[in-house]
Amino acid sequence: MIVGAIQARPPETTMQRKLPANQQTPDDASEALDRLANFAESAAHSRKAFAEERLKQIKEQMAKLMLFDMAPGALAGQSAQLAKELAAAASDFAGSFKALERFRQPATDGLSLAQQAYLGIGDTGMGFAANTSFSDADHETASRFVSTAEQIASLAEKAAGGLNPRDAASRLAAGARDAASGIIGLMKELRETSASQSFYW
């Protein structure tokens, strides 16, 4: 009996497998980078929106707090807690611009080092480039951060006036004032380094 040899043919699908990542085409790599950039930019916008919402909530808490005549120790504790929360929100707000700046850097091809320095390219302080677009709404938000920080500092100062400097509550009040000062400095830096600049060569 003659048995014919059967030749197995690989399924067509095996011939159409995707190339490994290190062998994908430039278009595939570019598309993947675009998706990653879009995700990162969306995350930065979400972080900024969350910080703005947290600021709104803290301002509401401040308004309620100012209705009560609290004991110095309790007031110091509340001031310290609000300062901590506001500092975190301010850091998120400022950090979102650092992340967004990666998508707004000007083209530097053909520019001299002096021209690049004039543009403010590179990190300064928190890492804001001098040409960051900073809207009127962003300026208003920064101003609200400053005014809220000033209110917290005022409450902390009021609390400290009725406390023994060696008390733990006095240290909380001092910490709240320091945190408020840091927030004000951060917003000042953000607004100054985010001012749009134009130049001519």
Number of C-alpha atoms within 10 A of each C-alpha: 3 4 5 6 6 6 6 6 6 8 8 8 7 8 8 8 8 9 9 8 9 7 10 11 11 9 9 12 14 11 11 12 12 12 12 12 14 13 12 16 18 13 15 20 17 15 20 22 15 15 22 21 12 17 23 16 12 19 20 11 13 18 11 10 15 12 8 9 8 13 11 21 21 12 24 29 21 23 29 27 17 21 29 16 15 25 23 15 23 27 17 20 27 22 19 20 24 19 18 19 20 15 13 13 16 15 8 12 7 8 10 10 11 9 15 16 12 14 19 20 18 12 11 12 10 15 17 26 26 24 20 24 16 15 12 9 9 15 15 11 19 23 16 17 27 22 15 23 27 17 20 28 24 17 24 30 20 15 25 22 13 13 18 12 13 8 11 14 22 23 18 22 33 21 21 29 24 15 22 30 18 17 25 21 12 21 22 15 16 26 19 12 21 21 14 15 13 7 7 4 3
